[in-house]
Amino acid sequence: MVTPAATQSFNRFSNLWTVAQWNSSITESVNQGYAHKALLLFRQMKQNGLEPNNLTFPSVVKACSKLLNLKYSQIVHTHVVKSRFQTDLFVQTSVVDMYVKCSQLGFAYNLFSRMPQRDVASWNSMILGFAQLGFVDRVVSLFCEMGIEGIRADSVTVIGLTHSALSLKDLKMLKSIHSFGIKIGIETDVSVSNTWIAAYAKCGELGLAETVFDGIDKGLKTAVSWNSMIAGYAHFEQCSKAVGFFKTMLRGGFRADLSTILSLLSSCVQPEVLFHGKLIHAHGIQVGCDSDIQVINTLISMYSKCGDIGSARYLFNNMLGKTRVSWTAMIAGYAEKGDLDEAMTLFSAMEAVGEKPDLVTVIALMSGCGQTGALKLGKWIDTYATANGLKDNLMVCNALIDMYAKCGSMDNARELFYTMPEKSLVSWTTLIAGCALNGEFKEALGLFFQMVELGLKPNHITFLAVLQACNHAGFLEKGWECFNLMTKVYKINPGLDHYSCMADLLGRKGRLKEAFEFIQNMPLKPDVGIWSVLLSACKIHQNVVIGECVAFHLFELEPQTAVPYVQMANIYASAGKWDRVAAIRTMMKCNKARKSPGKSLVQVDGKTHEFTVEDRCHPEGLLIYETLENLALQMKE
């Protein structure tokens, strides 16, 4: 605590200070994070009758930038204008950067355009400002003007251009900027390399991100370099790679920080990696970041996604300062699990404590409704979104279309789609997928070709929805037409899901040999899903020879999953090969293969009831099964 005597002593001695001493004190305050103190020192300096110089203003302006306070920024700018340093290049550039940091690009550009002289720092301030807000056209325009004026781009310019490419997810543009960076000789700048790693990863090119990382000299790699690569793996939910990379990072002498822990936790999204998630949680405690609100929120999300909702709730209940993100993460965890009762209880509690749900909260509940078929609750959330002004958001509308489609209410989905003032590619894709899901295959194809005629470029998800429609309808020719359109016209590399659709379509049509050759000639390694669809087709068409080949692959990939054994046994039974049926059953027992019990969810009066095969534990079980038996008798009659 500063005593009155200390203040008097400071005031007495500060009267004797020179401008250089004031500048030193102001700069030190800013660099130590005391922006308000720097502004107070500036005011005292003026009150003592001293005039700031060209070294004072940049520090004072930097303090305003850190506070992001427009009022203070304009006051300081007024002092600059009244001084004899208003045309000083260094001072003017600082003021431009101050307005950019305060998100006042209009003020910044007006000042920038009137500057009699501009250096690379001035241009970079404007380029970074427009890049961070996603104004790519302005960034490109400024970059071209900069070249015309003969200003040589530097590493900061390239970082600004990279941010622009990233905002568009434009891989071609990113590669061009990378080439330009190499051409002007800044590829050895580790800050630029770190930016490229993050950009390539977010644009879906992990291979190129790894290439850039490997190209950084061992002695120049920083913690940011490692974190950028780990964040890239987390973006693609590749937990094992992220953890492996992290171990190499530790062996290299680097310590984990907050960013490392957050990225590692974000990569853990499947039940099978829960153990890794717990180890990362323990490491977070060890490095002292377990009390950080971001880490706790990410932990809640991680535990929820990995199926350990109990641990997520424990962390949530013991949080001291719950934020909207905390509530939303917990609500999303229950919604994803299908426990809408608890999700809605938390939703009500969230509002009761004065924390307003946002569009992320609402979208999480919509997803849960679609997953469980809770149409009545979904309609209530629709009404809530409308009443709270959230339905103006395109993402909310797209989530509603998806929810209505998954709940089987295509009329509601269509009505919303056709009344939307703005439709994105996601809107079209969601409705197409909804039509495919609900058996309206011709409409799905019609919407797809209508979308293409309007000039919208379909992506891999759009094509997956269209191929699923062709698959379920048995439209083999249309399926090949769309597959070729994707690969040859739009140059989209098919994923396993696309290949699976085509294999399933061929199999359903009885063209089993063609389907088998199609899978064998794939550039990707076939997974369990793609072999499973072909085995199902072999079962339908009672093809023992191809069935045996397919089953062999499945037994190797998942020896403890019962489904392929059961299907192969059925194929043998259909062909009267009872000795082989017995052999398959023996093999199944030896490998301890188990079949996961099927389950169904039923909504009654807003409450979700779950039933598994031969489940007799429901409190209303006697009445339920008595009613089911009566219904079964009526159906037989």
Beta strands, then each sheet from edge to edge (+ up, - down):
strand 1: 599-604
strand 2: 607-612
sheet 1: 1+ 2-
end
